Amino acid sequence: MKRHILLVEPAYRAKYPPLGLMKISQYHKGKGDHVEFVKGLSAEKRDKLRWDRVYVASLFTYHWRQTVEALRYYQHSVKEPQSRNLVVGGVMATLMGDDIRAEVDCNVVTQLLDEKGKLGYEDDDVIDSLLPDYGILDETEYTYPTANAYVAYATRGCTRRCKFCAVPAIEPRFKPYQPLAAQIEEIDRRYGPKRDLLLLDNNVLASGRFADIIGEIKAVGFGAGATFAYTGKAGRRISVRRRVDFNQGVDIRLLSPRKMALLSELAIWPLRLAFDRIQLRGLYEEKVRLAVRCGVRRLSNYLLFNYDDRPEDLYERIRLNVELNEQLGVQIYSFPMRYVSLTSKDRLVDRPGNIGAHWNRKYLRAIQCVLIPTHGSVSHRRDFFEAAFGRDVDEFRKILLMPEDYIINRHSHEEDGSTELWWQQLSDLNAMEREELLGIVLNCQLKQVDWSALIRSVGGVLEHYVR
């Protein structure tokens, strides 16, 4: 009997198309079922009919509100029993399944759809091995930044067990190889060729079949210098460079000269490296220089902060990238990534578990303010870096203490003298006064201040924070 299936991606911002839903769509269409896809809340879809199944994707735990909202919105549009036919899966579902069930009567599917029976049908396929149905993306006006890319995995899981990472819970078994070539060729046949190749592997370098993976990527047209031709709006043929992106980054501890040489045979742009701890400084620098020797000159790196690091460690890691850019004549863009508890329902810096042992609310908010103009990335140019983060660690510490408006609108406050006045007043405080001030500022307690009880000099500094 033909089933009617609704696929829902909640209204959070998403960079990648929902691969899980795309593969579920392929499964159901292969069974002759009617499938529709929606992004967010749609009264038309909700009221259209009683769906045999409603599948809701989940991403990060801090998308809690949007995900629970979607489950509640569509819960009465699905046939009973709701506990079977309202299905939620993905990252948040795996990490917080009990919390979701406490809010909504639904079927929580955890981890990967990598074995038969996980959807609860007798004729289940191994959903994770199916071809993604790119056709469902035409049903939404939402634009995914990576829509013109093959989104795939060459491996699954990771051999590491980092405590700050959710991968061990979501993909607990490392699978060193998943065929790419046949999948890409079939996508070409059904949906047309894509320009780029976006690989979401969590630790591809750990695979014993890494050379085979590189060979497959080259075989499907993504070797170094590869181009992609398409017809533009004026009917002219346009050729652009293709890009291979191991988007989750590669493990510098496993990046040998041989593996780097293999990576350099691809149209890799950029090479993403993780530099999560200052203790890896020597190894990180060694691998950057190795990449450059192999001809890879566009790099990007992820900088985890607010875990077990200190604020000064973040500054030193970014500054190292600036120095390497100048020495090697390359471009390394830094992406600071704030640690958030794996079970946090939002990204607010004042939530328990969201503040590292060496950080505080003020410093975390200051980093957010610094990154606002750059949308989260840090330029490879020294002048931009120093203007944003300071010329040395002492100036960086000063920026962390600045009132938020003085950070965001740095130039105007420096011109009108308010920044200099703030710093002079703060510097004039004695030890006791400074301790009182920092107790308020570092914990963002301005709303709780009894201004009438403040020492005048402390109150004068605090006035800069409430303007």
Secondary structure, DSSP 8 states (H G I E B T S, - for coil): ---EEEEEE-SS--SS--HHHHHHHHHHHHTT-EEEEEES--HHHHHH--BSEEEEEE--GGGHHHHHHHHHHHGGGB-S-HHHHEEEEEHHHHHSHHHHHHHS--EEE-S---STTTTS-TT---GGGS---GGGGGG-----TTTTEEEE-SSBS-S---TT-SHHHHS-S-B-----HHHHHHHHHHH---SEEEE--S-GGG-TTHHHHHHHHHHTT-BTT-EEEEE-TTS-EEEEE--EEETT-B-GGG--HHHHHHHTTB-BSSEEEE---GGGHHHHHHHHHHHHHTT--EEEEEEEESSS--HHHHHHHHHHHHHHHHHHT-EEEEEEEE---TT-SS--TTSTTSS-TT--HHHHHHHHHHHTTTTT-B-S-HHHHHHHH-SSHHHHHHHHHS-HHHHHTHHHHHHTTHHHHHHHHHHT--HHHHHHHHHHHTTT-GGG--GGGS-HHHHHHHGGG--
